[in-house]
């Protein structure tokens, strides 16, 4: 394949691969259900009578699923057909949406959000990313994950604006709209089960079987293969370096968008519906336009870190400027929207690249899912404290609390940049996979 073809968004066979990514991305409704409390922040507070800390807690309890789900989900994605895991995630989330629609206590909401996090993190996330990686070749990963960002934005717009239409234009209650979402999850699961498939899934299963047989010949057959895989992955520097990047990106993205809606409503005095509409439009339209550009830049550079570093630094500067802006309607509103736009351009250009790092580090397919599980478990653990901290700042300081949130947003990105610099160092010295996995690669047991 020529260099020009490799760097082209519409190279040979790419249209079909983009379609496969878009089709699969519809199952992210599983994740979007758990985001309704953030997208419709003020409306959700009124419906369920919550304060900021309680609402932040709903996101925090999701970390239970993130930890348990990521470790288990990573192993499941390596052991079982990742497509099937995607399908079952849809069915479990449909059941949780139905329960939430009848919830009349905070305890029930806590249970629902724990189960939604298990559905999205244990069954969906690692298996979903693994399916996308298997769609394309190594030199197409930037484009595929860049398009995944676009697809997620499209699905998010359809889902959230559709939900907004149900609770406003149609006059349907929030709870009744959740029942429509539950039905949609079932339909999406059935569609993926019967109409989505890629040849690489069969090739992958054959490769896994051959690699396991080869390892059995060389090692003690009594040793647990599953546990052994986790031990090797824990020793790989790329796991912890990528986890820092995930952690920083997750915290920065969460603060930028989750608190935009209440900021617009309480500080700049927009209606709750208008605030949600503006946030959704900016978040997803910028994502659609910018994410593919970041993917193409990565594929041309051949190294995700070369794109992450300059844009991550720019994001930090913009976040500090946001904290210094006047928090008043009028000019303050327009300056805030401009800064959010610039910050979104920076982070959406690099957000998809946190998933291409495993390709940069040449992580073997046999360990891909297990590594991603560990990375996500520690990487997305920012949710264990970030929303409670932000909620506490708002409950204590009121409007000035947003200034502290934007400064913390910059701190999260600095953490991601720390992981990026460490990753560059370990890749340069050939140590990112760790001695055990690298030895298997060198021996030809895995590739």
CORQUI-V849163 format. One record per pair of residues at least 6 apart in sequence whose C-alpha atoms are under 6 Angstrom apart, sorted by the first residue. I is the first residue (numbers start at 1). J is the second residue. Records with the same first field share a line. If there is no record, write none. Layout:
# CORQUI-V849163
I=J + J
This chain:
# CORQUI-V849163
5=11
22=151
30=90 + 93
31=120
37=44
38=258
52=391
53=388 + 391 + 392
56=387 + 388
60=383 + 384
61=114
62=113 + 114 + 117
63=384
65=114 + 117 + 118
66=121 + 377
67=377
69=118 + 121 + 122
70=121 + 122 + 373 + 377
71=373 + 374
73=122 + 123
74=126 + 369 + 370 + 373
75=370
77=127 + 369
78=369
82=127
85=123
86=124
87=189
89=119 + 123 + 124
90=185 + 189
91=186
93=116
94=182 + 185
96=112
97=178 + 182
98=179 + 182
101=175 + 178
134=200
142=295 + 298 + 299
143=295 + 296
145=352
146=291 + 292 + 295 + 352
147=292
149=291
150=288
153=284
166=172
167=173 + 174
211=445
233=371
235=434
236=432 + 433 + 434
237=432
238=432
239=375
241=419 + 423
243=375 + 378 + 379
244=379 + 416 + 419
245=416 + 419
246=379
247=379 + 380 + 382
248=412 + 413 + 415 + 416
251=382 + 412
252=409 + 412
261=275 + 276
264=270 + 275
265=271 + 272 + 275
268=329
287=348
290=349
291=348 + 349
294=349 + 350
298=304
304=353
308=350
311=346
315=343 + 346
316=410
319=406 + 410
320=407
323=403 + 406
326=332
364=447
393=401
394=401
426=432
441=447
